[in-house]
Amino acid sequence: MIPKFEHHITKSLRAYYKKRLIYPVVYLCILLFLSFFFPLGSLLFPKVYNEKSVDINSKANFYAKGEFKNLYFTGYTRKYMGQIDGYYYYTLNDDKCLIVLLKPNSCEMGISHIDSIHTSGKILKQSSTLDTLFTNLSRDLSWSEDGVKETFYPYVFSEPDAHGFPADLTRVFVILSTVLSLGLILYCIICIAFPFLAFPIRRLFIFGNPREILAHAEEELSTLPQLATDDMFITQHYFIETSNFGIAIVPIDKIKWIYKYSTMHRFLGKHLKISYTLYITADKSINIKCPKNTITDIDGIIDYLSEANHDILVGFSEQNRQAVEGEEDIPDFLIALRKFLLTKV
């Protein structure tokens, strides 16, 4: 038994998913950090509005929900890009008046009085629009501007700002990205704890029992690998990849087509180097891509595999592509779907 190859595939799987675990964790940390500067928490879970829930001394805006009764239209509207997007109402709340900006559909395009409405909105503080509204109200009521400001709360409860396209888009993005990040974290943890449940191993079910295939490949790799590069290995029965780009195991007798592809790397218009990618197509439309290898390593792998299985087609050509795809007696769209699901990313 070769010590450095003992449980090499399992160790590589764990290392691979530990690296993938970093990205969703960092993203959630960034999201948490941003929540200290933007009202993301209240956007998803609006607070229950009352006068005590608003810190007048704070400049921060936040989202809230509440029920308002006896709202009266002020006669003023707010326009956005030439279209009316809100109607200003006022209501008495704890001996003070609160300005409530309602969407056109919520107030039937500015009816004079609303008995009751339950809605969510954004608390807007120190708004230039609010200052203009107070100036206009003081003129309409023949009051001083200071008197109006003492009578009204120094903020607006704005329904359009909580339900407009930017807010809705942000809400959907935060929810979906958080759910996806948590799902990826859970999946990575499961793969780290139980490597045989990882996708590169589970997809081997089309060749037999995935757990048994993993154990068999581990045994062959740890005892006598036939060929080994930095991250590609050939044993008696398997081709194995354990690179930073992914993990793959495929039985040699199931490989149908192999070829290499070169990529020119440039920097500031200068050619720096050429890297080579090995492509392998196996039964059931399983596709494996091994990027950023040397031509020597890839040529060695191709030569050995073609000798081990004389049915393997070698080299990229339209004839080989049609020969491989023509063997699949299923509709084209199912072939494409299966390739997408089974190709190692």
Secondary structure, 3 states (H helix, E strand, C coil): CCHHHCCHHHHHHHHHHHHHHHHHHHHHHHHHHHCCCCCHHHHHCCEECCHHHCCCCCCCCEEEEEEEEEEEEEEEEEEECCEEEEEEEEEEECCEEEEEEECCCCCCCCCCEEEEEEEEEEEEECCHHHHHHHHHHHHHHCCCHHHHHHHEEEEEEECHHHHCHHHHHHHHHHHHHHHHHHHHHHHHHHHHHCHHHCHHHHHHHHCCCHHHHHHHHHHHHHHCCCEECCCEEECCCEEEEEECCEEEEEEHHHEEEEEEEEEEEEECCEEEEEEEEEEEEEHHHEEEEEEEECHHHHHHHHHHHHHHCCCCEECCCHHHHHHHHHCCCCCHHHHHHHHHHHCCC
